[in-house]
Amino acid sequence: MKTTTVRLPDDVADALEGEAERQGVSASELVREGVILRLAVAAALRAGRADVLDDLVRQLERLR
């Protein structure tokens, strides 16, 4: 696995740490998931697969 440094504003870093703690995962895990999500959205948009995005939105709404 490669290492990448990400610079975040203090408020974003605080929110990330808080959410990671609430979910019982590392901040790194949440960042990895966010990157994967962003890449998946970009791929779906390039492929014209709005149905994939609709499903993704439904799954994210369940996390609330």
Secondary structure, DSSP 8 states (H G I E B T S, - for coil): ---------HHHHHHHHHHHHHHTS-HHHHHHHHHHHHHHHHHHHHTT-HHHHHHHHHHHHHT-
